[in-house]
């Protein structure tokens, strides 16, 4: 039996801006995500991307988009993640960052 020499969990940096009161606010969270197997990678749709993100994001660092009742960055919970992913276009930006980071990259 063979296995790949890579972890099943990856930290994915995401960088995006969202306009608020006429200013582009920068957000740079790092999401901790379970890695898709190759078969799952090949069959994605908008709904499966949403489902994948909700089911496989298991943590975050430097998240400042979702705030708790005190105005501090929210700790990771499924409810906080759902609110994070509900911001316009955030789910697809996170997916694109995930796909970009999990693939092999040529090194010279």
Helices and strands as residue ranges (DSSP letters): E 9-13, E 16-20, E 23-27, E 30-34, H 38-42, H 46-56, E 57-61, H 78-86, H 90-102
